Amino acid sequence: MLVMLPSVPVKQLTAAMLSLKTAHAPSAPDGCSLSIANLPSADYIAATKCPSGGDYAYMLNYCGSYMVQVDLAAFKANPAALSTSLPVGHCAGTNTNLSCSNGHGVTFFPVFVGQAP
C-alpha cells in the first residue's frame, strides 16, 4: 500500500488528505511470496530517495531469499502493473545470482547467507 501525504505541511492529517494505492508484487524467482503481513514487524520495510534519482521501497520476501525493490513512482503511476509476473526463463523458476525485474517497478535481488556463489 502506498500512502500519499499532502504536499504541504498540515497541523493535523485527516483521511480526506490521504490518497491510497494498493498493489501486489509477483512471487520471487524461487516462488516465495512477498507477504509483508506475515512479517513480525515493520522493521523489514525501508523507503529511500536514491542519490542517483528515484524513490524506492525495500523489503525482504517471506522466505528471506530475496530483497525486493519497488519503484514508488511506477507504483503510483500504475499499481496494477506491479503484479506482472517475472519473465519465464529469465528469472521466474530460476535461482539467479543477478537481479530480476518484471519491467514494471519490481526488482528482486538474491540474498546470500555466507559467501555469494
Backbone as numpy.savetxt, mean C-alpha at the origin, in Angstrom:
# Nx Ny Nz CAx CAy CAz Cx Cy Cz
-7.92 2.54 3.45 -8.77 3.72 3.45 -7.88 4.95 3.45
-8.19 5.87 2.60 -7.47 7.13 2.50 -8.40 8.21 3.04
-7.95 8.92 4.06 -8.73 10.01 4.65 -8.09 11.31 4.22
-8.84 12.12 3.50 -8.32 13.41 3.06 -8.86 14.50 3.98
-7.93 15.25 4.54 -8.25 16.31 5.49 -8.42 17.64 4.79
-8.97 18.63 5.48 -9.09 19.97 4.88 -7.71 20.51 4.50
-7.66 21.34 3.48 -6.38 21.88 3.02 -5.89 23.05 3.85
-6.75 23.59 4.71 -6.36 24.69 5.60 -6.62 24.26 7.04
-5.85 24.80 8.00 -6.07 24.44 9.40 -7.48 24.80 9.87
-8.05 23.95 10.71 -9.37 24.21 11.30 -9.27 23.97 12.80
-10.15 24.60 13.56 -10.13 24.43 15.01 -10.63 23.06 15.43
-11.65 22.56 14.71 -12.21 21.25 15.06 -12.69 20.57 13.78
-12.28 19.31 13.61 -12.72 18.55 12.45 -14.14 18.04 12.64
-14.89 18.03 11.58 -16.20 17.41 11.58 -16.22 16.40 10.43
-17.16 15.49 10.45 -17.26 14.48 9.41 -17.43 15.11 8.03
-18.12 16.22 7.95 -18.36 16.88 6.67 -17.07 17.42 6.05
-16.03 17.62 6.86 -14.76 18.14 6.36 -13.85 17.04 5.80
-14.20 15.79 6.01 -13.37 14.68 5.60 -13.87 14.07 4.31
-12.95 13.57 3.53 -13.28 12.84 2.32 -12.60 11.48 2.42
-13.36 10.41 2.23 -12.83 9.06 2.38 -12.82 8.32 1.05
-11.75 7.56 0.83 -11.66 6.67 -0.33 -11.20 5.32 0.20
-11.79 4.25 -0.30 -11.39 2.91 0.13 -10.98 2.08 -1.08
-10.10 1.12 -0.84 -9.64 0.22 -1.90 -9.06 -1.02 -1.25
-8.88 -2.05 -2.05 -8.24 -3.28 -1.60 -7.02 -3.53 -2.47
-5.91 -3.86 -1.84 -4.69 -4.16 -2.59 -4.72 -5.62 -3.03
-4.02 -5.93 -4.13 -3.95 -7.33 -4.55 -3.10 -8.14 -3.59
-3.17 -9.46 -3.70 -2.31 -10.33 -2.88 -0.87 -10.19 -3.34
0.06 -10.49 -2.44 1.49 -10.44 -2.75 1.85 -11.55 -3.73
3.05 -11.50 -4.33 3.46 -12.55 -5.27 3.40 -13.96 -4.68
3.56 -14.10 -3.37 3.48 -15.43 -2.75 2.05 -15.81 -2.38
1.08 -14.97 -2.75 -0.32 -15.27 -2.48 -0.84 -14.78 -1.15
0.03 -14.25 -0.32 -0.38 -13.76 0.99 -1.15 -12.44 0.84
-2.21 -12.31 1.61 -3.06 -11.12 1.48 -2.49 -9.93 2.24
-2.99 -8.77 1.88 -2.71 -7.55 2.62 -3.92 -7.33 3.51
-3.80 -7.69 4.78 -4.94 -7.64 5.68 -4.57 -6.85 6.91
-4.65 -5.54 6.81 -4.26 -4.65 7.89 -5.11 -4.90 9.14
-6.37 -5.26 8.97 -7.25 -5.46 10.12 -6.74 -6.57 11.04
-5.95 -7.51 10.51 -5.44 -8.61 11.33 -4.15 -8.28 12.05
-3.57 -7.13 11.76 -2.32 -6.77 12.43 -2.62 -6.28 13.84
-1.69 -6.52 14.78 -1.97 -6.16 16.17 -2.02 -4.66 16.46
-1.41 -3.83 15.62 -1.45 -2.40 15.88 -1.17 -1.63 14.61
-1.40 -0.34 14.66 -1.15 0.51 13.49 0.33 0.81 13.32
1.19 0.27 14.16 2.63 0.51 14.04 3.20 -0.03 12.75
2.46 -0.87 12.06 2.94 -1.48 10.83 2.67 -0.63 9.61
2.05 0.52 9.77 1.71 1.38 8.65 2.47 2.70 8.79
3.07 3.16 7.70 3.76 4.44 7.71 3.42 5.18 6.43
3.38 6.49 6.50 3.18 7.31 5.31 4.29 8.34 5.25
4.74 8.66 4.06 5.85 9.58 3.93 5.76 10.35 2.62
6.41 11.50 2.60 6.61 12.26 1.37 8.07 12.02 0.98
8.27 11.40 -0.15 9.63 11.06 -0.58 10.34 12.29 -1.13
11.64 12.41 -0.85 12.40 13.55 -1.36 12.37 13.65 -2.88
12.28 12.52 -3.56 12.25 12.54 -5.03 10.85 12.82 -5.57
9.91 13.04 -4.67 8.54 13.36 -5.08 7.60 12.21 -4.81
6.38 12.55 -4.53 5.36 11.53 -4.30 5.07 11.30 -2.83
3.85 10.90 -2.57 3.42 10.53 -1.22 3.09 9.05 -1.24
3.63 8.31 -0.28 3.47 6.87 -0.27 3.11 6.38 1.13
2.38 5.27 1.18 2.13 4.55 2.43 2.88 3.22 2.32
3.42 2.76 3.43 4.16 1.50 3.47 3.60 0.63 4.57
3.49 -0.66 4.30 3.03 -1.60 5.32 3.54 -3.00 4.98
3.54 -3.87 5.96 3.89 -5.27 5.73 2.63 -6.03 5.39
2.76 -7.02 4.49 1.60 -7.86 4.23 1.39 -8.81 5.43
0.29 -9.51 5.44 -0.10 -10.32 6.59 0.96 -11.35 6.99
1.64 -11.94 6.01 2.66 -12.96 6.29 4.02 -12.37 6.65
4.18 -11.07 6.45 5.47 -10.44 6.71 6.49 -10.74 5.65
6.06 -11.24 4.49 6.98 -11.62 3.43 7.25 -10.49 2.43
6.37 -9.50 2.39 6.53 -8.38 1.47 6.17 -7.07 2.15
6.97 -6.03 1.85 6.60 -4.67 2.21 5.82 -4.13 1.01
4.70 -3.51 1.29 3.83 -3.00 0.25 3.93 -1.47 0.23
4.15 -0.92 -0.94 4.17 0.53 -1.13 2.92 0.91 -1.91
2.17 1.87 -1.40 0.97 2.35 -2.08 1.19 3.82 -2.44
1.06 4.13 -3.71 1.17 5.49 -4.20 -0.14 6.20 -3.86
-0.08 7.16 -2.94 -1.31 7.80 -2.45 -1.98 8.66 -3.51
-1.22 9.22 -4.45 -1.84 10.00 -5.54 -2.64 9.06 -6.45
-2.09 7.88 -6.75 -2.82 6.91 -7.57 -4.06 6.42 -6.84
-3.92 6.21 -5.52 -5.06 5.79 -4.70 -6.17 6.84 -4.77
-5.80 8.09 -4.60 -6.78 9.17 -4.62 -7.45 9.29 -5.99
-6.66 9.16 -7.06 -7.18 9.35 -8.42 -8.09 8.21 -8.87
-7.76 6.97 -8.50 -8.53 5.82 -8.98 -8.46 4.67 -7.97
-9.20 4.73 -6.88 -9.13 3.69 -5.85 -9.42 2.28 -6.37
-10.32 2.14 -7.31 -10.68 0.82 -7.82 -9.51 0.14 -8.53
-8.63 0.91 -9.16 -7.50 0.34 -9.89 -6.45 -0.27 -8.97
-6.42 0.15 -7.70 -5.43 -0.39 -6.76 -5.54 -1.90 -6.64
-6.72 -2.46 -6.77 -6.92 -3.90 -6.59 -6.52 -4.73 -7.81
-6.03 -4.08 -8.86 -5.60 -4.80 -10.06 -4.56 -5.85 -9.68
-4.77 -7.09 -10.13 -3.85 -8.18 -9.81 -2.47 -7.93 -10.40
-1.48 -8.56 -9.79 -0.12 -8.50 -10.33 -0.07 -9.26 -11.65
0.82 -8.87 -12.56 0.92 -9.57 -13.85 1.35 -11.02 -13.67
0.65 -11.94 -14.28 0.98 -13.37 -14.19 2.30 -13.62 -14.90
3.14 -14.43 -14.28 4.43 -14.78 -14.88 5.53 -13.79 -14.57
5.18 -12.54 -14.35 6.19 -11.53 -14.01 6.34 -11.46 -12.50
5.24 -11.43 -11.80 5.27 -11.31 -10.34 4.38 -12.34 -9.67
3.13 -12.43 -10.09 2.16 -13.28 -9.41 2.60 -14.74 -9.46
2.57 -15.39 -8.31 2.92 -16.80 -8.23 4.40 -17.07 -8.28
5.22 -16.04 -8.15 6.67 -16.24 -8.17 7.26 -15.72 -6.87
8.39 -16.23 -6.52 9.15 -15.68 -5.40 10.27 -14.85 -5.99
10.01 -13.60 -6.19 10.95 -12.72 -6.87 11.87 -12.02 -5.87
13.07 -11.70 -6.32 14.01 -10.93 -5.52 13.85 -9.45 -5.79
13.01 -9.11 -6.76 12.84 -7.73 -7.18 11.47 -7.22 -6.76
11.24 -5.95 -7.00 9.91 -5.41 -6.70 8.93 -5.85 -7.77
7.67 -5.91 -7.39 6.58 -6.27 -8.30 5.51 -5.20 -8.20
5.09 -4.67 -9.33 4.08 -3.63 -9.34 2.89 -4.06 -10.17
1.69 -3.64 -9.74 0.51 -3.91 -10.55 0.28 -2.81 -11.58
1.15 -1.80 -11.61 1.04 -0.71 -12.57 -0.04 0.30 -12.23
-0.67 0.14 -11.07 -1.75 1.04 -10.66 -1.56 1.56 -9.24
-0.30 1.69 -8.81 -0.03 2.32 -7.52 0.36 1.38 -6.40
0.41 0.07 -6.63 0.81 -0.88 -5.58 2.08 -1.59 -6.02
3.11 -1.52 -5.17 4.38 -2.20 -5.44 4.75 -3.04 -4.23
5.14 -4.28 -4.47 5.57 -5.20 -3.42 7.08 -5.33 -3.46
7.73 -5.27 -2.29 9.16 -5.47 -2.16 9.37 -6.64 -1.21
10.16 -7.66 -1.60 10.36 -8.81 -0.71 11.10 -8.40 0.57
10.72 -9.03 1.67 11.37 -8.80 2.95 12.27 -9.99 3.22
13.54 -9.75 3.43 14.49 -10.82 3.66 14.83 -10.89 5.13
14.74 -12.07 5.68 15.15 -12.31 7.06 16.50 -12.97 6.97
17.50 -12.37 7.58 18.85 -12.87 7.44 19.47 -12.28 6.21
20.10 -13.10 5.38 20.78 -12.62 4.17 19.84 -12.66 2.98
19.94 -11.66 2.14 19.21 -11.66 0.88 19.83 -12.68 -0.05
19.02 -13.33 -0.88 19.58 -14.33 -1.80 20.48 -13.70 -2.84
